């Protein structure tokens, strides 16, 4: 691509996004920024408690520019090479999940184990279950919006995406609950 919209220059409500002429470009920007925000949060779980905050900010900033932006452009823009090849990415499967998963794995290998990991007297407290459930609930609701919004105003397709998200998350929750109960 080019830098026509660098630092949001030339953005206005009269311009639509090239992938869907019914969606104003500023709305598409806000939608895509939600993906850009959630992806580093997914990666941060891989090195939680093992990286200083300043180092994490530097890493996430560089990762965003060097990894996320090129993958996103190649996948979600009409001139992107993955888009031209016909590779589909509905709600960030490639851009968010594969990129975050691989980056999380690599970053956890680089920073190594937590201090005290594997020692008998290590004191690793579990996280607060209430906070975990609250976070999972927020993620669940957010993902309904991501998946429904990825249909780009195609109401029947968006409805099916939201239904599939709900059924998949419910099935995963029930599976986890029954597994915990049985074990």
N, C-alpha and C positions, 0 to 999 in steps of 0.2 A: 504494500500500500504506500500511501504518501502521508504527508504530515499536514493535510488540509485542516484537520480538526485538533491539532496539537494544543493542549491546554484549553480545550473546548472552544477554540476560535471558530467563528462562523456558524455556531449552533443557533438554530431558531426553530420555533414551532411549525414553520411552514415547510421545513425540510423533513422528509420521511426517511426511514432507514431503507437501504437497498434490498434487504431481504423481505420486507413487508411494507408496502406503500401506505397501509392504513395506520401504521404506528409512527408517531412523531419521534424524531431523533432524540430529543431530550428524555422522553420516556424510556426509550431503549437504553440510553446511557445509564439511567438510574437502575434499571433492571440488571444490566450487565455488571454494574458496580456491586450489586449484592453478591454476585458470584465471586467477584474479586476480593470481597471482604471475607467470605466464608472459607475460601480455600486456604489462606494462611492459618486460619483457626484450626482447620483439620490437621495441617502439618504440625502445628505447635504441640499437639498431643503426643507426638512421637518423641519429643525431647523435653517434655515437661520436667521441671525441677533440675534440669541439667545444663541450662544455658542462662546467662545473665540477661536481664531485660534489654539493655543497650545492644548487646550482641544479637539478640533475637530481632530487634528492630532493623538493624543493619542487614542481617540475613534475609529477612522478609522483604525489605525494600529491593535488594539486589535480585532476589528470587522472582519478585513480581516483574521487574523489568526484563530480566534475562531468560526467564522460563515461561511465566504465565502469559505475558503479552504476546510473544511469538506464537505460542500454542493457540491462544484465543483467536488471534487474527487469522491464522491458517485454517481454523475450524469454522469460525462464525462469520467470515466476511466473504463476499462473492469473489474476491480476487485471491483468496487463500488457497494454497495448494491442496490441502485436505478437503476443503469444500468442493473444489473443482473435480476431485477424484470421486465425489459422491459419498464420502464417508459421513455418516449421520452421527450427530451428538445431541441427543435429546436431554435437556436439563443438566448438561455438564458432565456426562459420564466420562468423556475423554479429558476435557479441559480441567474439570475439577477433580474428579475421583482418581483417575489414573495419574495425573500430574501430582496431586497431593500425596497419593499413596507411595509412588516411587520416590518423591522428594522426602517424605517422612522417613521412609526406610533408609535412604542414603544419609540423611542428617542424623538419624539415631545411631547409625554405624560410625559416623565421624565423631560424634560427641561421646560415644561409649556408654557404659553402664552408669547407673546412679551410684553415687558414693555410698559404700556399704552394701551394695547388692551382692547377694550370695553369702553374706556373713550371718552367723547364727544370731547375733545380737542386733541385727539391723532393725530399725524402728520405722517401718513404712505403714502409716495409718491409712485405712481406706477413706475414700472421699465420702462426704456427706450424702446420704442416699436421697434426701430431699432436694438438694441442689442438683444431683444427677438427674432425677426425674424431671425437675423444672427445665433443665437444659435440654433434655431429650424431647420434652413437650414443645419447647420453642423451636427446636430443629424440625420436629414433625410438621408443625404448622407452616414453618418457612418452606419446607420442601413441597408441601401442597401448592404453595404459590409458585415456586420455581417450576414444578412440573406442569402445572396448569398454564402458567405464563409462557412456557416454551412452545406451546401450540400457536403462539403469536396471533391471537384473536380468532383462531379456528375453534369455535365453541364446542362442536361435537368431539374433536380430537382432544381438546383441553379437558373436557369432562371425563373422558376415558382415562386420561393421564392422571387426573386427581383420584378417580376411583381406584385405579391400579396402585397408586401410591398408598392410599388408605388401606387397601386389602393387604398389600405386601408388608406394611409396617405393623398392622394388626397381627398378621401371621407370625412375624418375627417376634413381636412382644409375647404372644401366647406360647410360642416355642421356647423362648427364654424362660418364661414363668414356669412352664411344666418341666423343663429340664432342671431348673433350680429346685423345684419341689421334689422331683424324683431322685436327685442325687444328693 
